[in-house]
Amino acid sequence: MTDDLRIGVIGLGLRASIADAAHRPGRGSVVAAVADTDPAVRAGVPERYEGAAAVGDYRRLLEDPALDAVIVATPDDTHEAIACDALSAGKAAFVEKPLGITTEQCDEILRTAYKTGTRLYVGHNMRHMGVVRTMRDLIARGDIGEPKTVWVRHFVSYGGDYYFKDWHADRRRTTGLLLQKAAHDIDVVHWLAGGYTSRVNALGDLMVYGDLPRRAPDTPRPDGWLKEFDWPPTARKDLHHVVDVEDVSVMNMRLDNGVIAAYQQCHFSPDYFRNYTVIGTEGRLENFGDRPGDEIRVWNTGPSGYRADADAVHRVPAADGSHGGADGRIIDEFCRFVREGGVTDTSPVAARMSVAAGELATRSLRDGGTPYDVPPLDADLVRYFDTGQTTA
């Protein structure tokens, strides 16, 4: 192993787990510096990452020639400016998903990476989750034939706490949760189905959290806000002072390869997991749970009536670490990419396409379900990123 990559982290908040995964002295990478606007966060940096510097302004990290790369894990609406600054400064950039909160923001980041030649990586860690990789492997080897339709149900039991007590509830910061939260799942749909959304429509509403008690502006979140949870959802209080994003949504997609897909999201369900169903020309697969040890069942004989016993059952592989081991694996890929370049399992193009689909779906649900066509990405940018970010 060569010397550890020295990584600067910009934003040590809700995605601190990705920074923790990047700090592995002697095993490839270390967090050497952190930029965060919160003095309390900065005070804890030296203990959390031995020897790491802590600053309030991220630009100081970009001026540090000793840093090899940065992780951008700030609120979504700041990604464009910070990522473009990092790329322009020549710092390889890991940008947490979603890449931006509009299609144009994503395109500006991609154009900046293309113009500067600086390496860009997007943190779609679900491509490294065991449940997703197992489903993709089963589809790739033909267990259900050619995929024709994908359905996703996303149950978010903690939604009222995770997304309605801070900036996520403000559409100026996210566009909406059909983009912010669903960017992962839209990307997975695209990956499993082998195409990108070309046309979309959606319906949604703010059904539960619109009338619950809110905090006054500039009031801190309550102590234990991500450790203590109220039930039922209508008992929640201390919500963000701005709540104008939908807590339930239904999205329909036609992909450019003809696949039809659907995504449903609810933030007041009693359980928290993603359920994927993929139906192909020769069978169907579905996951029951999405964590290590859970099941993916395949039915590929028939026809029959209802049967719970599948023709094959596959276990989600065992894994250690946050997000089913995905955070560690995505950092492995990022570090390899910074050192060597080349094609990665995550994709800046795919990240842009998930945001584009989510943005237009959000526009649709706020416009009575009007369908919209997703604008294509410039062909030169597609070629550049699909070939490992090289012009050779």
C-alpha positions, 0 to 999 in steps of 0.5 A: 500500500502506498501512503494514505490518501489525505482527505478533507471533509466538508460538512461533518453532519448527518453523513459523518459515517462516510467520513468515518469510513474514510478514516483508516490510518495505514489502510489507504486513507485518512481524514486530515482536515474537516471544514464545518460551520458549527463550532461544536463539530469543529471542537470534536474533530481532533479527538475523532480523527487524530491529527486532523485540522478543523476550520470553519471555511471550506476554502481553506481546505481547497488551498491546502496542497497536502490534501489529495481529495475532498468529501462534500457532505453539506446540505444538498443546495450547497453541492453545486458551489462547493463541488465546482470550487473543489474541482476548479482547485484541482481536488478530486471530489466525492459529492454526496448524493443527490449531486444537486437539487436541479438538473442544471446544478448537476450539469454545471458540476459535470461541465466543471469536472470536464473542463478542469479534468479533475476527478468527480465521484458521486456518493450513491452508496446503494450501488454497493449495498448487498441487496442491490448488488445481489439483485443486479447479479441475478438479473444479469445472469438471466434468472428472470429473463429480460427485465421489463418493469420495476416497482419500488415501495419505500417505507420511511418510518423515521421520516418525520424525524429524519426529514421534517425536523431540519432543512430537508423539510424546506423545498428551497434546500432540497426541491422535494423528498421525491428528489432528495430521498428518492435519488438513491432508488431512482438510481437503483431502478436505472441500474437494475433496468439498464436504462434512464428515465425519459418520461415521468409523472407523479402525484403526492401530498403533504398529508400528515406533517403539514399541521404538526407543531413546529419550532420557531426559526433559529431554534435548535433541534431538541436533544436526542432528536435522532435517538428518541422517536415519537409514535404515532406520527401525529404525535411528533412535534418540534418540526422545522419552521418550514415544512413544504415538501410532500410526505407521500408520493407516487412516481411513474417512469418510462425508461429510454429502453422501454422499461416501465417503472414505479416508485412510491414513498411514505414518511409515516409508515410504521416500518423502514425498508425498501421493497423492490420488485423486478419482473422480466420475461421469464420471472420475478424477483423481490426482496424481503428486507434490505439488510444483511441476512434478509431474503431475495426471492425469485419465482421463475416457474408458472403460471400459478396462483399465490405462493409464498415459497419461491423457486429460489431464495438468496440471502443478502450477504453478511457485511460490517459497517454502516449502510450494510457495509456500503460506506466502506466499499464506496470509500474503497472505490473512491480511493482507487479512483483517486489513485488510478482513475478508470470506470467506477460502479457509481456514475456521475451521469447516472447521478445526474439522471436520477436528479433530473427524473426526481426534479421533473417528478416533483414538478409533475406532482405539484402540477396535478400529475402532468407528464414531463420529458427528461432532458438528455445530457450533452453527448460529449459529457456522457462519453467523458464520464462513461469512459472513466473521465478521460479524453484519450 
